[in-house]
Amino acid sequence: MTALPDQSRLVETAAKLVEAAKRAGADAADAVAFRRIGLSVDIRNGAVEETGRSEGDELALRVFVGNRHASVSTNGLSPADELAIRAVAMAKVAPEDRFAGLAPADRLAKSFPELDLLDPSAPSAEDLIDRATRAEQAALAVPGIAKSGGTSAGWSLSGAVLVTSHGFTGAYMGSRHSVSATAIAGEGTGMERDYDSASKIHASDLPDPAEIGRRAAERAVRRLNPTQMPTGSATVVYDPRVAVSLLGHLAGAVNGSAIARKTSFLQKALGEAIFARGIRITDDPLRVRGLASRPFDGEGVAAEAFDLVTDGVLQRWFLDSGTARELGLETNGRAVGGGSNPHPSATNLTLLPGDKTPAELIADIGDGLYVTELIGHGANGVTGDYSRGAGGYRIRNGQLAEAVSEITIAGNMRDMFRRLIVANDLEYRYAFNSPTVAIEGMMIAGR
């Protein structure tokens, strides 16, 4: 067990900041108080490489003077009055922003659902060392593994509070347990590495660390002796752990900030079919034990789940209050960064599964590419152009065949989304989750 962050103290601290801001001349204000405790260990070759513990407070205050606003943050050592006076002085000389302001009062959360985000039991450093050691030993036991690339285990506990000058006070706590492993197979210039990891709210939901180490090692061994694919057009299948990157590109393109700046390739796509019929993508901040779950957003707006895409049709943008006002819409509770500079963001974003198994999907393809690794950041959010380095396996006659590397896959995300086909192997492992997906007609640059 560990002492839980004192939420009442955090509430009092945030409330004092808001009151000080009003005394200093602010028309409105909100404040966030955040406390975090963390513990981590790194293991390599059976020895502890590093053990780290962190603990601290963070405070952020946002003030409004008319249509002007400013934000300040501190580690908690600055007196409330001093911080508020500084923030108000900054706001008075800031440029006017007619869209800035607190969230509408009628949208604020009135009750907070129980999301089971807190595991009150805390592991010791010895517990984390045991988890990381078990992962490494399992990896090294796999035939073909040359050495460990390192394993790690971590735990964190955090408490956050939001207080606003128009009557909102909210608080919640969350925990996180994680294990990761990297394994190296082969020898000399023919070495290959791969990894596996898991992160959960509750320790009881973590996979066996040995399973994580074993999966990392088996993936590394399977990547030995890679070849290149010939250049041409083919169907590309994304393993779930890289398929989530496509959700990330989508989330960026439908972020209200990008829409307001007119920097999204989906700028005019609201209400359009951007995926094939049957595709459904949800965003759910209320998922019990979800890695990105929360009872309210960074502005105090009540959390709600919604479909981002229904039957292939784009339903909405991710919005906070400021971007919603700019776009003539209403916030949908996706603000992060309250007390400083809130901006919209996705929460637990999920591409719902289809009907076919991955094996059936691959069998239907016949010949193509199965991607397990992506390299670089070649996704242009303005034009939708997509070009990334990749590695994985050749698909021959509907089966996974030899490993391939040093290739590039390319297309345009508008076309890629429309041609996306979904398998049925969805697992909730991350904040963004996707089953295996296939995309026809992508360009592959190889030998």
Secondary structure, DSSP 8 states (H G I E B T S, - for coil): ------HHHHHHHHHHHHHHHHHTT-SEEEEEEEEEEEEEEEEETTEEEEEEEEEEEEEEEEEEETTEEEEEEESS-S-HHHHHHHHHHHHHTS---TT-----GGGB-SS-------------HHHHHHHHHHHHHHHHTSTTEEEEEEEEEEEEEEEEEEEETTS-EEEEEEEEEEEEEEEEES-GGG-EEEEEEEEESSGGGS--HHHHHHHHHHHHHHTSS-B---SEEEEEEE-HHHHHHHHHHHHHHTBHHHHHHT--TTTT-TTSB-S-TT--EEE-TT-TT-TT--SB-TTSBB---EEEEETTEE---B--HHHHHHHTS---S-EE-TTS--EE---SEEE---SB-HHHHHHHH-SEEEEEEEES--B-TTT-EEEEEEEEEEEETTEEEEEEEEEEEEEEHHHHHHTEEEBS-----SSEE---EEEEEEEEE--
